Amino acid sequence: MSELTPPTVPVPLSLLLGQRELGLRQVAGAREDRPVYAVHTSEMEDPVPYLLGGEMLLSAGVHCPETEGTGAYWDRYVSRTVEAGAAALGFGIAPVHDTVPRALADACDLHGLPLVEVPRDTTFTAVARAMWQASAERRHHELRRLTEAQQALAGAAARAHPVPAVLRQLAQRIGGWAVLLGPDGAELSAAGTRTGSAVRAALPALAARLRPGRLSSASDTVTGPEGELHLSVYGLPGPAPAGGRLALGVCAAHRDAVDGAIAGVAVVLLSLLTGARTAGAGAGRTAALVRLMLGAAPEAVAPLLLASGRGTAPRAPAPDEESGRGGTKGRTVTGSSEESAPPDLWTVVRGRRRVRARAGEALWAAELAAGLRTSLIDVDGDELRALVPGGEPVTAQAGWTLGAGPPVRAGELARGDEEAERALRRALAERAPLVRHRDDAAAGVASLVPPGEARALARTRLAPLSASPALTETLRTWLSLHGSWDRTAVALGVHRNTVRQRIARAAELLEADLGDADVRMDLWFALKWLGP
């Protein structure tokens, strides 16, 4: 077909043949369906100068009276029509010919040009009108499909985990498979009907062919057990990590202009969602900042700072690895510590993953950062620690159980971290997606006692437990969970019999009857006044 195909929405030849009011009938030539871009009427002997390609050429054979219709003439006419890129030839019965010339049918069979008989009662104008009406309807359908896809993709980008949501919507809209490829060609996230290993290997090979620059794509067609499949890879514009950039791979059995436009929308959204996260130049600095603010020694984070200067983030000792406060195996960090000055107050958030870790962990961390409205995120395997500006509300995040501490100043972050950890234990015990610290020690009846006297009373009342922090914390958790053995065991990560033994030992040391509601209330106030 000519490169100057008319800029219209094509109509399948089968659609025109299927319109009963036209009465069109294919009598010779190739039987496969072809796109028809326009209808053109010409009685010239040589149609080449008047066709752009993709048309159904209509002729009544005026240029060749029946007595002159030799095989050589029709063969030359059909070969020139095929050379012009015509999609089909429509031959009108009357006023010159009563039937389709046999030599014309033979020539169309020889050159593979679909030959359509136009009955006597069907005017060429009716065929052209039907073509344009069908083209307009298909154009409207394509615009509606593109609009609906844009809305669906935009909605997916606003979900809790936008990258896989966008990929799922894209795969659904194109009826195939969509995958986000890393700089090395590895699958970061994928959705849709999975294809064979040959296709999964072909997409990274296509990605390697992408040219440098903002916009670049590559495509190919492969044949597998599923039949013919169309592959396309689109480079995501924006900051690129060292050694390459992210790319969107698409595999489908069908591909048209609307599919390409839908994929273009997905490219823009994925670029916005991942562009600020892929460079990762500040990842090491962010991890170092989070660890320093949460009590790590400077020498423990020095390797991270050195690595971030080289644009990499290898494993480094965690802030309190020996004491069990977190390691770096599987650590993913995101954000930048240089975006703005630290606020006056911070909220420490602790979390634990509720669902199995998946590919594209860095993207998941980026989505979590967006959901918590902070770039100071430290994900260590299934554990999370984050610093949220004090004025920002902490909301539940899909796939995570979270505990949020009270807003504290930078010098009190250690206390905020302990309160967040305690809130997380409550959330795990209560199977709640989010538990916020309740700072009610200065409210209600407790506020009637001056703070200094309250702390003195608390230290005196709880003095028998001062040598055993485990007993104190177990008693605090047990009272906060209304004496539930099972939920306390879950919150503390110990066996329920261990909880029973610790509570019995605490009651013995305090010489208190913990079955008495007044005693429980007295001890609860003492624990609140004592603080973490």
C-alpha positions in Angstrom: 0.0 0.0 0.0 1.2 3.5 -0.7 2.7 5.5 2.1 0.1 8.2 1.3 -2.8 6.2 2.6 -5.9 8.5 3.1 -6.1 9.9 6.7 -9.4 8.2 7.4 -10.6 5.4 9.6 -10.5 2.2 7.5 -13.6 0.0 7.1 -13.1 -3.8 6.6 -14.2 -4.9 3.2 -16.3 -7.6 4.9 -18.4 -4.9 6.5 -19.3 -3.5 3.1 -20.0 -6.9 1.7 -22.2 -7.6 4.7 -24.6 -4.7 4.1 -27.6 -6.3 2.5 -29.0 -3.1 1.1 -26.0 -2.8 -1.1 -26.0 -6.3 -2.4 -22.3 -6.5 -3.0 -20.8 -9.9 -3.8 -17.1 -10.9 -4.1 -16.7 -13.0 -7.2 -12.9 -13.3 -7.6 -9.5 -12.4 -6.0 -8.0 -12.9 -2.6 -10.6 -13.8 0.1 -8.8 -12.4 3.1 -10.4 -9.3 4.7 -8.8 -5.9 3.8 -9.1 -2.4 5.2 -10.8 0.0 2.8 -9.9 3.7 3.4 -12.0 5.3 0.7 -14.2 4.7 -2.3 -13.1 6.2 -5.7 -14.9 6.0 -9.0 -12.8 6.2 -12.2 -13.2 5.1 -15.8 -9.7 5.8 -16.8 -7.7 3.0 -18.4 -4.8 3.7 -16.0 -6.0 4.3 -12.4 -2.5 4.8 -10.9 -2.3 8.6 -11.0 -5.7 9.0 -9.3 -5.3 6.6 -6.3 -3.5 7.1 -3.0 -3.8 3.5 -1.9 -6.3 1.6 0.2 -9.3 2.6 -1.9 -12.1 0.5 -3.4 -11.9 1.4 -7.0 -15.4 1.5 -8.7 -15.7 1.1 -12.4 -18.4 0.1 -14.8 -15.9 -0.8 -17.5 -16.7 2.1 -19.7 -13.0 2.3 -20.6 -13.2 -1.2 -22.1 -16.3 -2.1 -24.1 -17.0 -5.8 -24.0 -15.8 -6.3 -27.6 -12.4 -5.0 -26.6 -12.2 -6.9 -23.3 -9.2 -9.1 -24.1 -7.3 -11.0 -21.4 -4.2 -8.9 -22.0 -6.1 -5.6 -21.5 -7.7 -6.7 -18.2 -4.5 -8.2 -16.9 -2.7 -4.8 -17.5 -5.6 -2.9 -15.9 -5.6 -5.1 -12.8 -1.8 -5.1 -12.4 -1.8 -1.3 -12.5 -4.7 -1.2 -10.0 -2.7 -3.4 -7.7 0.4 -1.3 -8.2 -1.6 1.8 -7.1 -2.4 0.0 -3.8 -6.1 -0.4 -4.3 -7.8 -2.5 -1.6 -10.5 -3.9 -4.0 -12.1 -3.4 -7.3 -15.9 -2.9 -7.6 -17.3 -3.6 -11.0 -20.7 -2.3 -11.8 -23.2 -4.3 -13.9 -24.6 -1.9 -16.5 -24.7 0.2 -18.5 -21.8 -1.3 -20.5 -21.5 -4.9 -19.2 -24.3 -7.3 -18.3 -21.9 -9.5 -16.3 -18.4 -9.4 -14.9 -16.0 -10.2 -17.7 -14.4 -13.6 -17.3 -11.0 -12.2 -18.3 -11.3 -9.6 -15.5 -12.1 -12.2 -12.9 -9.2 -14.3 -14.1 -6.8 -11.3 -13.8 -8.0 -10.6 -10.3 -7.5 -14.2 -9.2 -4.0 -14.0 -10.7 -3.0 -10.8 -9.0 -4.9 -11.4 -5.7 -7.1 -8.3 -6.0 -10.6 -8.7 -4.5 -13.2 -8.3 -7.2 -16.7 -7.2 -6.0 -19.7 -7.3 -8.2 -21.9 -4.2 -7.8 -25.5 -5.0 -8.8 -27.5 -3.1 -11.3 -29.7 -1.4 -8.7 -26.9 -0.2 -6.5 -25.4 3.1 -7.4 -21.7 3.9 -6.9 -22.9 6.9 -4.8 -24.7 4.5 -2.4 -21.5 2.5 -2.0 -19.5 5.6 -1.2 -22.1 6.8 1.2 -22.2 3.5 3.0 -18.4 3.6 3.2 -18.3 7.1 4.8 -21.1 6.3 7.2 -19.3 3.2 8.4 -16.0 5.1 8.6 -17.7 7.8 10.7 -19.2 5.2 13.0 -15.9 3.4 13.5 -14.2 6.8 14.1 -16.7 7.6 16.8 -16.3 4.1 18.3 -12.5 4.5 18.4 -12.7 8.0 20.0 -15.0 6.6 22.6 -12.7 3.6 23.2 -9.7 5.9 23.6 -11.6 8.3 25.9 -12.8 5.4 28.1 -9.3 4.0 28.2 -7.8 7.4 29.2 -10.3 7.7 32.0 -9.6 4.1 33.2 -5.9 4.5 33.1 -6.0 7.9 35.0 -8.2 6.3 37.6 -5.8 3.4 38.0 -2.9 5.9 38.4 -4.7 7.3 41.5 -5.0 3.9 43.3 -2.9 2.7 46.2 -0.5 0.8 43.9 -0.7 2.7 40.7 1.9 1.1 38.6 0.5 -2.5 38.6 -3.0 -0.9 38.4 -2.1 1.0 35.2 -0.6 -2.2 33.7 -3.7 -4.2 34.5 -5.9 -1.6 32.8 -3.6 -1.4 29.8 -3.6 -5.2 29.4 -7.4 -5.2 29.7 -7.9 -2.4 27.1 -5.6 -4.0 24.5 -6.6 -7.5 25.2 -3.0 -8.7 25.8 -0.1 -8.5 28.1 1.7 -5.4 29.5 5.0 -5.4 31.4 7.2 -2.8 32.9 10.8 -3.6 32.1 13.8 -2.4 34.1 17.0 -1.0 32.6 18.4 -4.5 32.3 15.3 -5.9 30.7 14.0 -7.6 33.8 10.3 -7.7 34.5 9.5 -5.3 37.3 5.7 -5.6 37.1 3.4 -7.3 34.7 -0.4 -7.8 34.1 -2.7 -9.6 31.6 -2.5 -13.0 29.9 1.1 -14.3 30.2 2.7 -15.4 27.0 5.4 -18.0 26.2 9.0 -17.7 27.1 9.9 -16.7 23.5 7.8 -13.6 23.7 9.1 -12.7 27.2 12.6 -13.0 25.8 11.8 -10.9 22.7 10.5 -7.9 24.6 13.8 -7.2 26.4 15.6 -7.6 23.1 13.3 -5.0 21.6 13.9 -2.7 24.6 17.7 -2.9 23.8 16.9 -1.4 20.4 15.4 1.8 21.9 17.2 4.9 20.9 18.4 7.5 23.4 16.0 10.4 23.8 12.6 11.3 25.2 10.5 9.3 22.7 11.6 6.0 21.3 9.7 2.8 20.4 10.3 -0.5 18.7 8.0 -3.2 17.4 8.0 -6.6 15.9 5.8 -9.5 15.1 6.3 -13.1 16.3 4.5 -16.4 15.8 4.0 -18.7 18.6 1.5 -21.3 19.9 -1.1 -18.5 20.3 -0.7 -17.5 16.7 0.7 -14.2 15.4 1.5 -11.7 18.2 2.4 -8.0 17.9 5.1 -6.8 20.2 5.8 -3.2 21.0 8.3 -1.5 23.5 8.1 2.1 24.5 10.9 3.9 26.4 9.7 5.9 29.3 10.8 9.5 29.2 12.3 11.2 32.2 15.3 10.7 34.4 17.1 7.4 33.6 19.0 5.3 36.1 22.6 4.4 35.4 22.9 2.0 32.5 19.5 2.5 30.9 15.9 3.5 31.5 12.5 1.8 32.1 10.4 0.7 29.2 6.8 -0.5 28.7 6.4 -3.7 26.8 3.1 -4.7 25.2 2.1 -8.0 23.5 -1.3 -8.5 21.8 -2.8 -10.5 19.0 -4.3 -7.3 17.5 -2.7 -3.8 17.1 -4.2 -0.7 15.6 -3.9 3.1 15.9 -6.1 3.2 19.0 -4.1 0.5 20.7 -1.0 2.6 20.0 -2.7 5.8 21.4 -3.8 3.9 24.6 -0.2 2.6 25.1 1.0 6.2 24.7 -1.3 7.3 27.5 0.1 4.5 29.7 3.6 5.6 28.8 3.0 9.1 30.1 1.3 7.9 33.3 4.1 5.4 34.1 6.7 8.0 33.4 5.1 10.3 35.9 4.7 7.5 38.4 8.2 6.2 38.1 10.3 9.1 36.8 11.1 10.6 40.2 12.0 7.2 41.6 14.2 5.6 39.0 17.2 7.8 39.2 17.8 6.8 42.8 20.7 9.2 43.3 19.4 10.3 46.7 18.4 6.8 47.9 21.5 6.3 50.0 21.3 9.8 51.5 17.7 9.2 52.4 18.4 5.9 54.1 21.3 7.5 56.0 19.1 10.4 57.1 16.3 8.1 58.3 18.8 6.0 60.2 20.6 8.9 61.8 17.3 10.6 62.9 16.2 7.3 64.4 19.4 6.9 66.5 22.1 5.3 64.3 25.7 6.1 64.9 27.4 8.1 62.1 29.9 5.4 61.4 27.0 3.0 60.7 25.6 5.1 57.9 28.9 6.3 56.4 28.9 3.5 53.7 25.5 4.6 52.5 26.6 8.1 52.1 29.7 7.1 50.2 27.7 4.8 48.0 25.1 7.5 47.2 27.9 9.7 46.0 28.6 7.0 43.4 24.9 6.5 42.5 24.6 3.1 44.1 23.3 1.8 47.4 25.0 -1.4 48.5 24.3 -3.1 51.8 25.4 -1.3 54.9 25.0 -2.0 58.6 21.5 -1.1 59.9 21.3 1.4 62.8 20.7 -1.2 65.5 21.3 -4.5 63.7 22.9 -6.1 66.7 20.0 -5.2 69.0 17.3 -6.4 66.5 15.9 -3.1 65.5 16.2 -3.8 61.8 18.6 -5.1 59.1 19.3 -4.2 55.5 18.6 -7.4 53.8 16.1 -6.7 51.0 16.2 -3.0 51.9 14.5 -0.6 49.5 14.7 3.2 50.0 13.3 6.0 48.1 13.0 9.8 48.3 15.4 12.7 48.7 16.5 14.3 51.9 17.2 17.6 50.2 13.7 18.5 49.0 12.9 20.8 51.8 13.9 21.9 55.3 12.8 19.5 58.1 9.5 20.5 59.7 9.1 21.3 63.4 7.2 18.0 64.1 7.6 14.5 62.8 5.3 11.5 63.0 7.2 8.1 63.0 5.3 5.3 61.2 6.1 1.7 61.7 4.6 -1.0 59.4 4.6 -4.6 58.5 3.7 -6.1 55.1 0.5 -8.1 55.0 1.0 -9.5 51.5 3.8 -11.4 49.8 6.6 -9.2 48.4 6.5 -8.9 44.6 8.8 -7.9 41.7 9.3 -4.2 41.3 9.9 -3.6 45.0 11.4 -0.2 44.4 8.2 0.9 42.6 6.1 -0.4 45.5 8.2 1.7 47.9 7.6 4.7 45.7 3.9 4.1 45.8 4.0 3.8 49.6 5.9 7.1 49.8 3.3 8.8 47.7 0.5 7.3 49.9 2.1 8.5 53.1 3.0 11.9 51.6 6.7 11.6 52.6 9.8 10.8 50.7 11.5 9.5 53.9 10.7 5.8 53.6 12.9 2.9 54.7 11.5 -0.6 53.7 13.5 -3.4 55.1 12.1 -6.7 53.9 8.6 -6.9 55.4 9.3 -4.1 57.9 8.7 -0.3 57.3 9.9 2.8 59.0 8.9 6.2 57.8 9.1 9.8 58.9 6.0 11.9 58.0 5.9 15.7 58.5 3.8 16.3 61.6 1.0 18.1 59.9 0.4 15.4 57.4 -2.3 12.8 58.3 -1.3 9.2 58.3 -3.7 7.0 56.3 -4.0 3.2 55.9 -2.0 1.8 53.0 -3.0 -1.3 51.0 -1.0 -4.3 51.8 0.5 -2.9 55.1 -0.4 -2.9 58.7 0.7 0.5 60.2 1.3 2.0 63.6 1.7 5.8 63.8 3.4 7.5 66.8 2.5 11.0 68.1 3.9 14.1 66.4 7.3 14.8 68.1 10.2 17.2 67.6 13.4 15.9 66.1 15.1 15.5 69.5 12.2 13.2 70.6 12.2 10.9 67.6 13.4 7.9 69.6 10.2 8.3 71.8 8.1 8.7 68.6 9.6 5.5 67.2 8.8 3.5 70.4 5.2 4.8 70.4 4.9 3.9 66.7 6.2 0.4 67.4 3.7 0.0 70.2 0.9 1.2 67.9 2.0 -1.3 65.3 1.8 -4.1 67.9 -1.8 -3.0 68.7 -2.7 -2.9 65.0 -1.3 -6.4 64.5 -3.1 -7.7 67.6 -6.4 -6.1 66.6 -5.9 -7.0 62.9 -6.5 -3.3 62.0 -4.8 -1.7 59.0 -3.8 1.4 61.0 -3.6 2.3 64.7 -2.6 5.8 65.8 -1.0 6.6 69.1 -3.5 8.0 71.5 -1.8 10.7 73.5 -4.5 10.9 76.3 -2.2 11.0 79.3 -2.8 14.7 79.7 -6.6 14.5 79.4 -9.4 13.5 81.6 -8.8 12.3 85.2 -5.1 11.9 84.6 -4.7 15.6 84.0 -5.7 16.4 87.6 -2.3 15.2 88.9 0.6 17.6 88.3 3.1 16.0 85.9 6.0 16.0 88.3 4.0 14.3 91.1 2.4 11.9 88.5 5.9 10.7 87.4 7.0 10.3 91.0 3.9 8.3 91.9 4.4 6.1 88.8 8.1 5.4 89.6 7.2 4.4 93.1 4.2 2.2 92.1 6.1 0.4 89.4 9.5 0.2 91.1 9.3 -3.6 91.5 9.3 -3.9 87.7 12.1 -1.4 87.0 14.7 -4.2 86.6 12.6 -6.0 84.0 11.5 -3.9 80.9 9.9 -7.0 79.4 7.5 -7.3 82.3 6.7 -3.6 82.2 6.0 -3.7 78.4 4.0 -6.9 78.7 1.8 -5.4 81.5 1.3 -2.2 79.4 0.3 -4.1 76.3 -1.9 -6.6 78.2 -3.8 -3.7 79.9 -4.2 -1.8 76.6 -5.7 -4.9 75.0 -8.2 -5.4 77.9 -6.5 -8.4 79.3 -6.5 -10.5 76.1 -3.9 -13.2 76.3 -4.0 -14.0 72.6 -3.9 -10.5 71.2 -1.1 -9.6 73.6 0.9 -12.6 72.4 0.4 -11.5 68.8 1.4 -7.9 69.6 4.5 -8.9 71.5 5.4 -11.8 69.1 5.6 -14.3 72.0 3.6 -17.4 73.0 0.4 -16.8 75.0 1.8 -18.9 77.8 4.8 -16.5 78.0 2.3 -13.7 78.4 0.5 -15.5 81.2 3.8 -16.2 83.0 4.9 -12.6 82.7 1.6 -11.2 83.9 1.6 -13.6 86.9 5.2 -12.6 87.7 4.3 -8.9 87.5 1.3 -9.3 89.7 3.5 -11.1 92.2 6.2 -8.4 92.2 3.6 -5.6 92.5 1.6 -7.6 95.1 -1.5 -6.7 93.1 -4.7 -8.5 92.2 -4.9 -7.9 88.5 -8.4 -9.3 88.4 -9.5 -6.1 90.3 -10.7 -3.3 87.9 -9.5 -0.6 90.4 -6.0 -2.1 90.5 -5.9 -2.3 86.7 -6.9 1.3 86.5 -4.3 2.3 89.0 -1.6 0.5 87.2 -2.7 1.9 83.8 -2.5 5.5 85.1 1.0 4.7 86.5 2.2 3.3 83.2 0.8 6.3 81.3 2.6 8.7 83.7 5.8 6.7 83.5 5.9 7.1 79.8 7.6 4.7 77.3 
